[in-house]
Amino acid sequence: MTSQASQRFSLKIPPLPDADAASEMIQRSTTHQVRGRVSSVIGETLEIEGMTAPIGAICELTMSDETTMRGRVIGFRGVRPVLAPMERLSAVSAGDPVRLIDRSAKLRVGPSLCGRVIDAFGDPIDGRPLPSDLIPVDADRSPPESLDRPPIDTILQTGVRAIDTMLTCGQGQRLGIFAGSGVGKSTLLGMLARGSAADKIVIGMIGERGREVQEFINRCLGEAGLARSVVVVATSDRPAAQRVSAAWTATAIAETFRDQGQNVLLLLDSVTRFAMAQRELGLAAGEPPTTRGYPPSVFNMLPRLVERTGRTTKGSITAFYTVLVEGDDNNEPIADTLRGLLDGHIMLSRELTAQAQWPPIDVLESLSRLQPHLITAEMSSTVSTARRHLSMYRRNADLISIGAYRAGSDPNIDAAIAMREPMKMLLTQTADEIAPLEQSHLQLTQLMQMPIGALNAAMAGQQATPTDVPAPTASPAKPQAADKPRAADLPRTPSQTAKDQRILS
């Protein structure tokens, strides 16, 4: 056979799945037909008789009009499985046949999936077919073992100055973005997607409004961001089981890229709506409601979700989970639970939004637990100094705003006042700006080393540098108008002259 003929008839061998993942998939798969039928419909759940299936199994229901619908087993009533539909529930009748498809959800993943928008099942929703070189993976995998997680010691550039300077995060760290509605969570996620130094990006949009998906992809993510991203979508009108599955699907895709040696950025918006969807399923399955109506399964699934991310010996998943706090209450159950599970929290402030500070990150209320282990001792001291200035100004903001504080009374307050506007300028950036990590650190260091006098001169529009203007020992005197005469230059009346002579004698 000639070389041209061999090239014509050569077969492209698809990549093989990971051995551990393939073994787990074989154990969970079903090799024979398991069938049942619909016994009853209660609310948004189906009770199935004549078959058994484990929790999390995927079943297919064939309705009277020959259409099919997938569902997930979420519990049992007696010995009968309870099925939560993963698609719109309609035209279902008692006695409709049900068959077991798989004992857990599966999807196909590969590097060529980047740039695509898919649903919770892994099916494309962008009008194009899936590539043929994808490998099957299990959507519900076990988290890595504790001893298989090396320490996080490498900084991840996010491109956001407020995070890179004051809340430095590492590759494999997990952080929550806490905010009320309309504060700017999606905008911040778009900034992270465009400015991050990660190899691959996986974005899960759970419970979002339908119009926001296209808007986020076009405006926030952009063409360059989408090229290295996979977007998983389950909008608010989708059934609860599909919204829950979207979180597992996004995490499974990120895990696959991590196992291939990539540093992955996972953006999940929002984990609160994931918890709300699981609340619907738990209550439908008969679980008792606990705090604010959340059943126990919600607080069991949250650690399972976040522990699947992080760093392993193969790669890393840096995860940002947005948390929608109800009524701006940062101590509500989901927010409070996630603060204890994650490696840090980023608080977005409605007050800073009103002041046009974007992104509205409240650095004093935010925390990166790994920052002290990621930056140098000198940079740590610089960050601590900046925090002290911001904290001092906040504690005395009322006195300063009403003019009750007199300059020179406290040098620490004087420094906080001088640093106020420069720090605000440093922490503010447009949504399209990507700030390099080294430049952000250098700007903060130079700002903290600048004397107060130089800051005052710079804010007044004068040309001053940190080296040529020494720090003043007292607050500068208020300049007097040039055309206003001094009291000594005013003409003296006879009575004032006589009074002066008596004082001198």
C-alpha positions as CSV (number, residue, x, y, z in Angstrom):
1,M,0.0,0.0,0.0
2,T,1.4,3.4,-1.0
3,S,1.9,6.2,1.5
4,Q,-1.0,8.2,-0.1
5,A,-3.3,5.2,0.2
6,S,-2.3,4.6,3.8
7,Q,-3.1,8.3,4.6
8,R,-6.5,8.0,2.9
9,F,-7.5,5.0,4.9
10,S,-5.9,5.9,8.2
11,L,-8.3,6.1,11.2
12,K,-8.1,8.8,13.8
13,I,-8.1,7.2,17.2
14,P,-10.1,9.2,19.7
15,P,-8.4,10.0,23.1
16,L,-9.1,7.3,25.7
17,P,-10.8,8.3,29.0
18,D,-8.9,8.4,32.3
19,A,-8.5,4.9,33.7
20,D,-10.0,5.7,37.1
21,A,-12.9,7.6,35.5
22,A,-13.6,4.8,33.1
23,S,-13.6,2.2,35.9
24,E,-16.1,4.3,37.9
25,M,-18.3,4.7,34.8
26,I,-18.4,0.9,34.2
27,Q,-19.4,0.2,37.8
28,R,-22.2,2.7,37.6
29,S,-23.5,1.7,34.1
30,T,-26.4,-0.6,33.6
31,T,-26.0,-3.6,31.2
32,H,-29.7,-4.7,31.0
33,Q,-33.0,-3.0,30.5
34,V,-34.8,-1.9,33.7
35,R,-38.4,-0.8,33.0
36,G,-41.3,0.5,34.9
37,R,-44.3,2.7,34.5
38,V,-45.8,5.9,35.9
39,S,-47.9,5.2,39.0
40,S,-48.8,8.8,40.0
41,V,-47.9,12.4,39.5
42,I,-47.6,14.6,42.6
43,G,-46.7,18.2,42.0
44,E,-43.5,18.2,39.9
45,T,-42.5,14.6,40.7
46,L,-43.4,11.2,39.3
47,E,-43.8,8.0,41.2
48,I,-42.6,4.9,39.3
49,E,-43.7,1.3,39.9
50,G,-42.4,-2.0,38.6
51,M,-38.7,-1.0,38.7
52,T,-35.8,-0.1,41.1
53,A,-33.2,2.5,40.5
54,P,-30.5,4.2,42.8
55,I,-30.5,7.8,43.9
56,G,-29.2,10.0,41.0
57,A,-30.1,7.5,38.3
58,I,-31.2,8.9,34.9
59,C,-34.5,7.5,33.5
60,E,-36.3,8.1,30.3
61,L,-40.1,8.5,30.2
62,T,-42.0,7.9,26.9
63,M,-45.3,9.8,26.9
64,S,-48.5,9.0,25.0
65,D,-47.6,11.3,22.1
66,E,-44.3,9.3,21.6
67,T,-42.2,12.2,22.9
68,T,-39.5,11.4,25.6
69,M,-38.4,13.1,28.7
70,R,-35.5,12.5,31.0
71,G,-35.7,12.6,34.8
72,R,-33.5,11.9,37.8
73,V,-34.3,9.7,40.8
74,I,-34.4,11.9,43.9
75,G,-35.9,9.6,46.5
76,F,-38.4,6.8,47.3
77,R,-41.9,6.4,48.5
78,G,-41.9,2.9,50.0
79,V,-40.0,0.9,47.4
80,R,-41.1,3.1,44.5
81,P,-38.6,5.5,43.0
82,V,-39.5,9.2,42.9
83,L,-38.5,10.8,39.6
84,A,-37.9,14.6,39.2
85,P,-38.3,15.6,35.5
86,M,-35.3,17.3,34.0
87,E,-37.4,18.7,31.2
88,R,-40.8,20.4,31.0
89,L,-43.5,18.2,32.4
90,S,-46.5,17.8,30.1
91,A,-48.8,15.2,28.6
92,V,-47.8,12.6,31.2
93,S,-50.3,9.9,31.9
94,A,-50.5,7.1,34.4
95,G,-49.0,3.9,33.0
96,D,-46.5,5.7,30.7
97,P,-43.4,3.5,30.3
98,V,-40.2,4.4,32.0
99,R,-36.8,2.8,31.5
100,L,-33.5,3.2,33.3
101,I,-30.9,4.9,31.0
102,D,-27.9,5.0,33.4
103,R,-27.1,4.9,37.1
104,S,-25.6,8.4,36.9
105,A,-25.5,11.3,34.6
106,K,-22.9,11.2,31.7
107,L,-21.6,13.8,29.3
108,R,-18.8,14.1,26.7
109,V,-15.9,16.5,27.2
110,G,-12.7,17.4,25.4
111,P,-10.5,20.4,24.5
112,S,-12.5,21.1,21.4
113,L,-15.5,21.9,23.6
114,C,-14.1,25.3,24.3
115,G,-16.0,28.1,22.7
116,R,-19.3,26.2,23.0
117,V,-22.5,26.8,24.9
118,I,-24.2,23.6,26.2
119,D,-27.1,22.7,28.6
120,A,-27.1,20.6,31.7
121,F,-27.0,17.4,29.7
122,G,-24.0,18.4,27.7
123,D,-26.0,19.0,24.5
124,P,-25.2,22.1,22.4
125,I,-27.6,25.0,22.5
126,D,-25.6,27.3,20.1
127,G,-26.9,25.7,16.9
128,R,-23.8,23.6,16.1
129,P,-23.1,19.9,16.5
130,L,-20.7,18.7,19.1
131,P,-17.1,17.7,18.0
132,S,-16.5,14.0,17.4
133,D,-13.3,13.8,19.5
134,L,-15.0,14.2,22.9
135,I,-14.6,11.5,25.6
136,P,-17.4,10.3,28.0
137,V,-17.1,11.3,31.7
138,D,-19.3,10.9,34.7
139,A,-21.0,14.1,35.9
140,D,-21.1,13.0,39.5
141,R,-17.6,12.1,40.6
142,S,-16.1,11.8,44.0
143,P,-13.8,14.7,45.3
144,P,-10.1,14.1,45.4
145,E,-8.7,12.5,48.6
146,S,-7.3,14.9,51.2
147,L,-3.7,13.7,50.8
148,D,-3.8,14.0,47.0
149,R,-4.1,17.8,47.3
150,P,-0.7,19.6,47.3
151,P,-0.4,23.0,48.9
152,I,-1.6,26.1,47.0
153,D,1.6,28.1,46.4
154,T,1.2,29.9,43.0
155,I,-0.6,33.2,42.5
156,L,-3.4,33.3,39.9
157,Q,-3.7,36.7,38.1
158,T,-7.3,37.7,37.9
159,G,-6.7,41.1,36.1
160,V,-8.8,42.8,38.8
161,R,-6.6,45.2,40.9
162,A,-8.8,45.0,44.0
163,I,-8.4,41.2,44.1
164,D,-4.8,40.9,43.0
165,T,-3.6,43.5,45.5
166,M,-5.8,43.2,48.6
167,L,-7.3,39.7,48.1
168,T,-4.6,37.8,46.3
169,C,-5.8,34.3,45.3
170,G,-3.9,31.2,44.2
171,Q,-4.3,28.5,41.6
172,G,-6.7,26.0,43.1
173,Q,-8.3,28.4,45.7
174,R,-12.1,28.5,46.1
175,L,-13.7,31.9,46.8
176,G,-17.3,33.2,47.1
177,I,-18.6,36.4,45.6
178,F,-21.3,37.6,48.0
179,A,-23.8,40.3,47.0
180,G,-27.4,41.3,46.7
181,S,-29.3,41.5,43.5
182,G,-28.1,44.1,40.9
183,V,-24.8,44.9,42.6
184,G,-22.5,43.7,39.8
185,K,-21.7,40.0,40.3
186,S,-22.1,39.1,36.6
187,T,-19.9,42.1,35.5
188,L,-17.2,41.0,37.9
189,L,-17.4,37.4,36.6
190,G,-16.9,38.8,33.1
191,M,-13.8,40.7,34.2
192,L,-12.4,37.5,35.8
193,A,-13.0,35.5,32.6
194,R,-11.2,38.1,30.4
195,G,-8.4,38.9,32.7
196,S,-7.6,35.6,34.3
197,A,-4.3,33.8,33.5
198,A,-6.1,30.3,33.6
199,D,-5.6,27.9,30.7
200,K,-9.3,27.0,30.4
201,I,-12.5,28.6,31.8
202,V,-15.8,26.9,32.6
203,I,-18.8,29.0,33.3
204,G,-22.0,27.7,34.9
205,M,-25.1,30.0,34.6
206,I,-27.7,28.5,36.9
207,G,-31.1,30.1,37.4
208,E,-30.3,33.2,35.3
209,R,-32.8,35.1,33.3
210,G,-33.0,34.0,29.7
211,R,-32.0,37.4,28.2
212,E,-28.9,37.6,30.5
213,V,-27.2,34.6,28.9
214,Q,-26.7,36.1,25.5
215,E,-25.9,39.5,27.1
216,F,-23.2,37.9,29.3
217,I,-21.6,36.0,26.4
218,N,-21.5,39.0,24.1
219,R,-20.8,41.9,26.5
220,C,-19.1,40.5,29.6
221,L,-17.3,37.5,28.1
222,G,-16.5,38.7,24.6
223,E,-15.1,36.7,21.7
224,A,-11.7,36.3,23.2
225,G,-13.1,35.1,26.5
226,L,-15.5,32.6,24.9
227,A,-12.7,31.1,22.8
228,R,-11.1,29.4,25.8
229,S,-14.4,28.9,27.7
230,V,-17.2,26.4,28.0
231,V,-20.6,27.8,29.1
232,V,-23.1,25.6,30.8
233,V,-26.6,27.1,30.9
234,A,-29.8,26.2,32.9
235,T,-32.1,29.3,33.0
236,S,-34.6,30.0,35.7
237,D,-37.5,28.5,33.7
238,R,-35.9,25.1,33.6
239,P,-36.9,22.3,36.0
240,A,-35.1,22.2,39.3
241,A,-33.4,18.9,38.5
242,Q,-31.9,20.4,35.4
243,R,-30.6,23.5,37.4
244,V,-29.0,21.2,39.9
245,S,-27.5,19.0,37.2
246,A,-26.0,22.1,35.5
247,A,-23.7,22.7,38.5
248,W,-22.5,19.0,38.4
249,T,-21.9,19.3,34.6
250,A,-19.8,22.5,34.9
251,T,-17.8,21.0,37.7
252,A,-17.2,17.7,35.7
253,I,-16.0,19.6,32.7
254,A,-13.5,21.6,34.9
255,E,-12.4,18.3,36.5
256,T,-11.7,16.8,33.1
257,F,-9.5,19.7,32.0
258,R,-7.7,19.6,35.4
259,D,-7.0,15.9,34.9
260,Q,-5.4,16.8,31.6
261,G,-2.9,19.0,33.4
262,Q,-4.6,22.4,32.9
263,N,-5.1,25.2,35.3
264,V,-8.9,25.8,35.1
265,L,-11.0,28.7,36.2
266,L,-14.6,27.7,37.3
267,L,-17.2,30.5,37.5
268,L,-20.5,29.3,38.9
269,D,-23.4,31.8,39.0
270,S,-25.0,31.2,41.3
271,V,-24.6,28.6,44.0
272,T,-27.6,30.1,45.8
273,R,-29.9,29.2,42.9
274,F,-28.3,25.7,42.9
275,A,-29.3,25.5,46.6
276,M,-32.8,26.8,45.9
277,A,-33.3,24.2,43.1
278,Q,-32.1,21.4,45.5
279,R,-34.5,22.8,48.1
280,E,-37.4,22.2,45.6
281,L,-36.2,18.6,45.0
282,G,-35.7,17.8,48.7
283,L,-39.1,19.1,49.7
284,A,-40.8,17.3,46.8
285,A,-39.0,14.0,47.9
286,G,-40.4,14.4,51.4
287,E,-37.5,15.8,53.3
288,P,-38.3,17.9,56.4
289,P,-37.6,21.7,56.1
290,T,-35.0,23.2,58.4
291,T,-33.5,26.7,58.4
292,R,-35.5,29.0,56.1
293,G,-37.1,25.9,54.5
294,Y,-33.9,24.3,53.3
295,P,-33.9,20.5,53.7
296,P,-30.8,18.7,55.0
297,S,-29.8,17.5,51.5
298,V,-28.9,21.1,50.6
299,F,-26.2,21.3,53.3
300,N,-25.0,17.9,52.3
301,M,-24.6,18.8,48.6
302,L,-22.8,22.1,49.1
303,P,-19.5,20.6,50.5
304,R,-19.7,17.9,47.8
305,L,-19.9,20.5,45.1
306,V,-17.0,22.8,46.3
307,E,-14.7,19.9,47.4
308,R,-14.5,18.6,43.9
309,T,-12.6,21.7,42.9
310,G,-9.1,22.7,44.1
311,R,-5.6,21.6,43.2
312,T,-4.4,18.1,42.6
313,T,-1.1,16.6,41.5
314,K,-2.3,16.9,37.9
315,G,-3.7,20.4,37.7
316,S,-5.9,22.9,39.5
317,I,-9.4,24.3,39.5
318,T,-9.7,27.9,40.9
319,A,-13.4,28.4,41.6
320,F,-15.4,31.5,42.1
321,Y,-19.0,30.9,43.4
322,T,-21.4,33.8,43.4
323,V,-23.7,33.9,46.4
324,L,-27.0,35.9,46.1
325,V,-27.7,37.1,49.7
326,E,-31.4,37.6,50.3
327,G,-32.2,41.1,51.6
328,D,-28.4,41.9,51.7
329,D,-28.2,39.6,54.7
330,N,-24.7,38.1,54.7
331,N,-25.6,35.8,57.5
332,E,-28.4,33.9,55.8
333,P,-28.0,30.1,55.8
334,I,-26.5,29.5,52.4
335,A,-24.0,32.4,52.7
336,D,-23.1,31.5,56.2
337,T,-22.5,27.9,55.2
338,L,-20.4,28.7,52.2
339,R,-18.1,31.1,54.1
340,G,-17.1,28.2,56.3
341,L,-16.5,25.9,53.2
342,L,-14.6,28.2,51.0
343,D,-11.0,29.6,51.1
344,G,-12.2,33.2,51.1
345,H,-15.0,35.6,50.4
346,I,-15.4,38.7,48.3
347,M,-18.1,41.1,49.5
348,L,-19.7,43.4,47.0
349,S,-21.1,46.6,48.5
350,R,-24.3,48.3,47.4
351,E,-23.0,51.5,49.0
352,L,-19.9,51.4,46.8
353,T,-22.1,50.8,43.8
354,A,-24.0,54.0,44.6
355,Q,-20.6,55.8,44.8
356,A,-19.7,54.6,41.3
357,Q,-16.8,52.5,42.5
358,W,-16.4,49.6,40.1
359,P,-16.0,46.8,40.9
360,P,-17.8,47.5,44.2
361,I,-15.5,45.2,46.3
362,D,-15.5,46.0,50.0
363,V,-11.9,44.9,50.8
364,L,-12.3,45.4,54.5
365,E,-15.2,42.9,54.7
366,S,-13.5,40.5,52.2
367,L,-10.8,37.9,52.9
368,S,-8.5,35.6,51.1
369,R,-7.4,32.9,53.5
370,L,-4.4,32.0,51.4
371,Q,-3.0,35.5,50.7
372,P,-0.4,35.4,53.6
373,H,1.1,32.2,52.1
374,L,1.2,33.5,48.5
375,I,2.8,37.0,48.8
376,T,6.1,38.1,50.2
377,A,6.6,39.5,53.7
378,E,7.1,43.0,52.2
379,M,3.9,42.8,50.2
380,S,2.0,41.5,53.2
381,S,3.2,44.5,55.2
382,T,2.1,46.8,52.4
383,V,-1.4,45.3,52.3
384,S,-1.7,45.5,56.1
385,T,-0.8,49.2,55.9
386,A,-3.4,49.8,53.3
387,R,-6.0,48.0,55.3
388,R,-5.2,50.1,58.4
389,H,-5.7,53.3,56.4
390,L,-9.0,52.2,55.0
391,S,-10.2,50.9,58.4
392,M,-9.2,54.2,60.2
393,Y,-11.1,56.3,57.7
394,R,-14.2,54.1,58.0
395,R,-14.2,54.3,61.8
396,N,-14.0,58.1,61.7
397,A,-16.1,58.7,58.5
398,D,-18.9,60.4,60.4
399,L,-16.6,62.9,62.1
400,I,-14.8,63.7,58.8
401,S,-18.0,64.0,56.8
402,I,-19.6,66.6,59.1
403,G,-16.3,68.6,59.5
404,A,-15.9,67.8,63.2
405,Y,-12.4,66.5,62.8
406,R,-9.6,69.1,62.9
407,A,-6.6,68.3,60.7
408,G,-3.5,67.6,62.8
409,S,-5.3,66.2,65.8
410,D,-4.3,62.6,64.9
411,P,-1.5,61.7,62.4
412,N,-3.1,58.3,61.7
413,I,-6.4,59.9,60.7
414,D,-4.5,62.5,58.7
415,A,-2.8,59.7,56.8
416,A,-6.2,57.9,56.3
417,I,-7.7,61.0,54.9
418,A,-4.8,61.5,52.5
419,M,-4.9,57.9,51.4
420,R,-8.7,57.9,50.9
421,E,-8.9,59.1,47.3
422,P,-5.7,57.5,46.0
423,M,-6.8,54.1,47.3
424,K,-10.3,54.6,45.7
425,M,-8.6,55.3,42.4
426,L,-6.4,52.3,42.7
427,L,-9.3,49.9,43.5
428,T,-11.5,51.3,40.7
429,Q,-11.2,50.1,37.1
430,T,-13.5,49.8,34.1
431,A,-15.0,46.5,33.0
432,D,-12.8,46.4,29.9
433,E,-9.5,47.0,31.7
434,I,-7.1,44.1,32.5
435,A,-4.6,45.1,35.2
436,P,-1.3,43.1,35.2
437,L,-0.5,41.5,38.5
438,E,3.0,42.9,38.9
439,Q,1.9,46.4,37.9
440,S,-0.9,46.3,40.5
441,H,1.4,45.2,43.3
442,L,3.9,48.0,42.3
443,Q,1.2,50.7,42.3
444,L,0.1,49.7,45.8
445,T,3.7,49.6,47.1
446,Q,4.5,53.0,45.7
447,L,1.3,54.4,47.1
448,M,2.0,53.2,50.6
449,Q,5.5,54.6,50.5
450,M,4.4,58.0,49.3
451,P,4.6,60.7,52.1
452,I,1.4,62.5,53.1
453,G,2.5,65.8,51.7
454,A,3.2,64.3,48.3
455,L,-0.3,62.8,48.3
456,N,-1.9,66.1,49.3
457,A,0.1,67.9,46.6
458,A,-0.8,65.3,44.0
459,M,-4.5,65.4,44.8
460,A,-4.3,69.2,44.5
461,G,-3.0,68.9,41.0
462,Q,0.6,69.8,41.8
463,Q,3.6,68.0,40.4
464,A,5.1,66.0,43.2
465,T,6.9,62.7,43.6
466,P,7.5,60.5,46.7
467,T,11.2,61.4,46.8
468,D,11.2,65.2,46.5
469,V,8.5,66.1,49.0
470,P,9.1,65.2,52.7
471,A,6.4,64.2,55.0
472,P,5.1,67.3,57.0
473,T,5.2,67.4,60.7
474,A,1.9,69.2,60.9
475,S,-1.1,69.7,58.8
476,P,-0.4,72.4,56.2
477,A,-2.0,75.8,57.0
478,K,-5.0,76.9,55.0
479,P,-3.8,79.2,52.3
480,Q,-5.1,82.8,52.5
481,A,-6.4,84.7,49.6
482,A,-3.8,87.0,48.0
483,D,-6.1,90.0,47.8
484,K,-7.3,89.8,51.5
485,P,-5.3,92.3,53.7
486,R,-3.8,91.2,57.0
487,A,-5.1,92.6,60.3
488,A,-1.8,94.4,61.0
489,D,-2.0,96.2,57.7
490,L,-5.4,97.7,58.3
491,P,-5.6,101.4,59.4
492,R,-5.8,101.9,63.3
493,T,-8.5,104.0,64.9
494,P,-7.6,106.4,67.8
495,S,-9.3,104.1,70.4
496,Q,-7.3,101.1,69.0
497,T,-4.1,103.1,69.2
498,A,-4.7,104.1,72.9
499,K,-5.5,100.5,73.7
500,D,-2.3,99.3,72.2
501,Q,-0.3,101.9,74.2
502,R,-1.9,100.8,77.5
503,I,-1.0,97.1,76.7
504,L,2.6,98.1,75.9
505,S,3.0,100.1,79.1
